[in-house]
């Protein structure tokens, strides 16, 4: 486990490399790491909590690991450069369309990347939440 706020406010941190044994990334673990550009999380990771990567304003892309089952209340809030979210091919708990994150059934839109600047977005048919 990476504990809550473990790397909070580490402005100079630019990357995270796969810590293979990690299965849980705590609340606000990387909060306000404004220099963080790349995150390479292990496929064993099962939980990402609320606010984990909040205000990581240099992050442009995010990949959900294969075994992730919990993507808590928008852990990517305030990631103003984030333009896409990708789901690992082996992950059947989430899906993505055009870089936007949905639950597996496509009925819940979970995260629209903050760095996208389209003037409008049409929510796909079937989305109820």
C-alpha positions, 0 to 999 in steps of 0.5 A: 500500500502507498499510504494517504498523502505519502507523496503529497505536495512533491512538486519536483516529482515527475514520474512514478515507476511500477512498484510491482507489489502495490495493490492499493494507492491511498487517499491523496497519495500524490496530491498536488504533485504538479510536476508529475507527468508520467504514471506507470502503475502495476497491473496488480493494483486493485484500488485507487482512492479519492483524490489520489492524483488530485491537482497533478496538473502536468499529467496528460495521460492515465492508464488504468491497470489490468486488475483495478476494481475500484476507481473511487470518487474521481482520483484525477480531479484537477488534472488540468492537462489530462487529455485521455484515460486508457484502460488496460486490455485485460481490465473488464471492470472499466471501459473507455471511449475516446479517452473518457472513462466509463464503468464496464457496462457503459451506463456510468460516465466516471471521468471526463479528462480535465485537459480536454477543451471541446466546446461540447460533448454528447453523452453516449446513449445508455449512460444514466449516471 
